[in-house]
């Protein structure tokens, strides 16, 4: 695993379509009765090896849990889930890195941004925990886990630059150090273990799970049945359901198989369903986010988002059919994705070389990934605007007019058309070369999921906590409302994963 790169993971994932993943979803079954004898017993059972699960395991260790009191299981053959193919940045408000760059930020401002993007649908207590603990989480990652940060970058919808990028601009920059720490502590995830059922007692308290070891994704009856007792609780950290076409269409009928996904092939949502079957409540399941920064010129998450998210505010987003802008470039993900889908074909974002080399390469995108994007033609370079217009068949007169107007807005730091946010360090797009990326949205993040309280306890349909059951990350709902701000989910996963571990260690043991 230590040699696993983001690109290699993406390469393997690209072999599997969303439809294939959907067909490989196990049929959930109702809760099983407790066995006469448990095959294994642990303290905290963690399902999933992304940011939330790994953070929870580390927190449990730091709280004093012994090796045999922490078990992490993963249904896939490699750890990391969606987290390892993440863009490699975490939101934090008020850090030393921000202060060094002269960025004024606060937990209150981050909280306000989350609520604003969420359109009034965020559960305030959850958003507040993320905002208040964001700096402590960043410092925990840096000081206890050994994550290396290199720059503070901007993502659309935020008021300021607060996305703290890791050195390799990949989720592996978080996942690999977390796995290394756990290995040092003698804790390693068990791979190819799928959980079939959550086991409860007659009081509806979670006792453990029925699982299968040796499971092979796509071969749903594989593996040996094993019963695992969890005396401190079960944490669902298994992600969302973006690759389960049938299930996501039940929430949003528009998201059929024609929409591909940025997610890894195992993001099929079984644990959400299994929790539902023991009475767990779900919230906001039909709020499914499309990523507005993915390119039709590559598959999966790809490398385009790393360029695009640092390009917003530095260059215009245009409709190639008209040569005109059509949306606020620094708007949140939903605003941009909806606008692209509305025009009905891929759009384009571009900026000049000065901005690319100063703001993107080396900050939100490594030199190696930049070269990869160029070599694969996901990112294209043009000597002049005319050359770019000719290549994409853009009406040149309109493009030239759009570019001149946008430069004027950049210089004045005011956009009367779309209210785009501009930055003091931006260079005008008045001379080439220019770099451009085509954009078309993909199914990216499920904002809805299991309802939790601010202790990460899963709530029942009767609005009471289900004793012994926790959830964190994309398996949960209510944190983000209708729009998830970029890099906030990384903080969400880690913060609530750690909260779950802390609460589980203090909770009474179900009998």
Buried (B, 14 or more C-beta within 10 A) or exposed (E): BEEBBBBEBBEBBBEBBBBEBBBBBBEBEEBBEBBEEBBBBBBBBBBBBBBBBBBBBBBBBBBEBEEEBBBBBBBBEBBBBBBBBBBBBBBBBBBEBBEEEEBEBBBEBBBBBBBBBBBEBBBEEBBBBBBBBBBEBBEBBBEEBEBEBBBBBBBBBBBBBBBBBBEBBBBBBBBBBBBBBBEEBEBBBBBBBBBBBBBBBEEBBBBBBBBBBEBBBEEBEBBEEBBBBBBBBBBBBBBBBBBBBBBBBEBBEEBEEEBBBBBBBBBBBBBBBBBBBBBBBBBBBBBBBBBBBBBBBBBBBBBBBBBBBBBBBBBBBBBBBBBBBBBBBBBBBBBBBBBBBEBEEBBBBBBBBBBBEBBBBBBBBBEEBBEBBBEBEBBBBBEEBBBBBEEBEBBBEBBBEBBEBBBEBBEEEEBEEBEBBBBEEBBBBEEBBBBBBBBBBBBBBBBBBBBBBBBBBBBBEEEEBBBBBBBBBBBBBBBBBBBBBBBBBBBBBBBBBBBBBBBBBEBEBBE
